[in-house]
Amino acid sequence: MCPSRKHRDGRIRPEPDPAGHNLPFAENGMTRYIADYCDTYPDKVSVLGPGFTSYGGAVRCQGEIVTIQLDRNNSDLITLLRDENGRGKVVVVDARQAYFAIVGENLMKFAQASGYAGIIVNGYIRDTVQIADIPVALFALGICPRKYIPVTGGTRDIPLSFGGIEFRPGDYIYADADGVIVTKEAFETS
């Protein structure tokens, strides 16, 4: 369990962990935050619109985008997070804002075990108390205690569009407490 502190928004957040999940991004030896990338590369970043909140145990993430579109049920997302290597990747999920929980404690544990840096959900999540200690970033529209039981299929590796931007498989994502940005290529880091 990571030590924690209370942030300005009143939520308890984990302190930086030894694995570096909550550390600022570094570029050419300098500390960088999302706002710095927006200032330095205004023509190279797309900014996710308002309404998304950070719920995960890591407050920042970066990585190559993997996309999945769901129809309320998360069974295909379970398979992705549980069975595929997520090192250096962030999963972007479009649940079309359906009011059902898409991610909870079990999926966050799968994401951590598979090495995913984060999950961005155009929808809702649950188990907020339990996931606060799992060192994976999680951004979503809000909380819903129920999940959708009937199994419905999802679609993988397609362009997704929500929050005023497009997410394409293979593009790059950076997220921290100030927001989420998408770029065509990773920024040089050291």
Steps between C-alpha positions, in 0.01 A plus 500: 500500500637841404513779758245768419422870539190713464489707178328831429192321370458332839579151373775293655775431246801269523844643547753426222580132508843341459411374150451860384130484407434842655822676405500793255596428141862579412622644171866579442557488875218746575180428692195526273130509569208492256475879505869523401440278196199711400712817523804354322318306226164679447468371142589140588258427785126444520343562841218282634198713588368560852312254717761231557622432856804308623407199715800265481787448737737669255425863420692501173575268212639493150509242227394372163124501446304174481129552423184306570135594449247328727124459508446527878657162585872483581581135423725586201683756715555233766666278238720785377617608846545148634661327201711756311832664588429864577854629553520854363129512413185686601157354423237743368146367548193647335188379681297780340428642845259217583419515871656168600836437671763399246805482728522393864743338739544172309576667167745740667680201652519337154634827355766520770605136460529542121699824531253753354584860591140620496141482380288784362125423505228688316262361757483408867693300757444354848691369804666839550624424852667176391660638182654802672793279605557329164787682321330534162361832375124503439302790353122476457182708487376388839383219724221244464461204741340260251650308211328366189464124527391377152809440287529728199792521259757775474713625210877527531765721341273752328513881509281637780366853532375661821580798718576708192795291378578182309689206648679282245675173578874562503473870586637609836326623814618698802279560805544664838295697753460784247351291221553261212676572170552296184791529255586319178843404637661467840694800625870440555564416864815432692 
